[in-house]
């Protein structure tokens, strides 16, 4: 789940910074908001424009280790991963099944995932 900070791909070397100022903490603290984003990513619900952008960008970000992410997007992604791994493993698992059914990214990012376990 690297790069959960909302992004949109464009030809330049980084994703747009249009959504860099989204309050990730507010989303993580609200079950309603978090569920909305997760449902969007899983194709279970409607997507807001930023949710749609995230859904379109996430596969590329995972594949390329968030190389096009801005610093704020990487920081936001780390925060989201830490939250999901430690506080919402149910959602983490659902997202992993959808975006990493063959455990390619779980294996690739194992050290990073293990490093955030237990740190909220």
N, C-alpha and C positions, 0 to 999 in steps of 0.2 A: 503494500500500500504506500509505497513511496509517492510523494507528490500529491497529497490529498489537498493541499492548498489549491484553490480553484485556479485553473489555468486554461489557456486556449492556444493550440499550436499555430504557429505562423512560420513563414520561410526563414526568418532571421534565426540567429543562434540561440535565442532564449524564447520561452513562452512569454506571452504578454504579461506585463505587470499590472494589468487593469484590476485584478482582484487581490493584489498583495496586501491590501489593508482590511480584508475581511477579518472579523474578530473570531478566530478559530476557537478561543476559549468559550465564547458565548455559544457556539454551536455544540461543543463537547459537553457543556453544562446543561444543555437543554435536550431532554430525551426526544421531544417533538422534532426539533431541528435536526438532530443527529439521525433520527429514524427517517426523516424526509430525504436526507442525502443518501443514506444507505439504500433505501427503497428505490431511489432514482438509479443508483449505480447497479442495483440488482435487476432493474427492469420491472420492479413491482409497483411503481408509482410514478406520478407525474414528476417532471424535472423542472426546477427553476432554471433560468438562463445560466446561472453559474454552475448549477448541478449538471446541466447538459454539457457545458464546457469541460467540467471535470471528467465526466463519463467519456467524452471523446478523447481527452488527453491522457488519461490514466494508462491505457495500454502502452502508449509510446514512452511514457515516463518510466514505467516498470521495465520495459525492454531495454531502454538505454540508460538506466540507472540515474534518472532525473538530471541528466547532463544539461538539458535545456531549461531547467528550473532556475528561478532567481533565488537569491539567498533567503528571502522571506518565504518562498514556496518550500524550500528544503527544510527550513526551520519549522514551518507549519506542518509539513508532512511528518517530521520526526515527532512532533507533539501529538498528532493524531494517531500515529502508530503506537506510541507509548500508551496513550489512553485506551485504544482498542485492545491491545495485547493484555494490559493489566486490569482494565475495568469492564470491558465489554468483549470478552473472548468469543461470545456467541456471534457477535457481528463480525469480528475478525475472521472467524471460521467461514461464515457465509460469503464474505467477500473473497476469501482465499479460494473457496470452491469455484466461484464465478470467474475470477481473474487469474487463478493459478491452479487449474485442475490437475496438472501434472507435477506440481510442487517445484517447478523450475525456479521461481522467484523466492520461494520459502528457503530453498537450498542456497541460492545465490546470496541472499541477505541474512542467512542464519546468524552470523556473528552479530549483526546489527540488531536483529530481533531479540536474540538472547541477552544482549547488552541492556535493553530497555525493560526486560522482565523484572518486575519487582520495584521498578522506579516509576513513580507516578508523576 
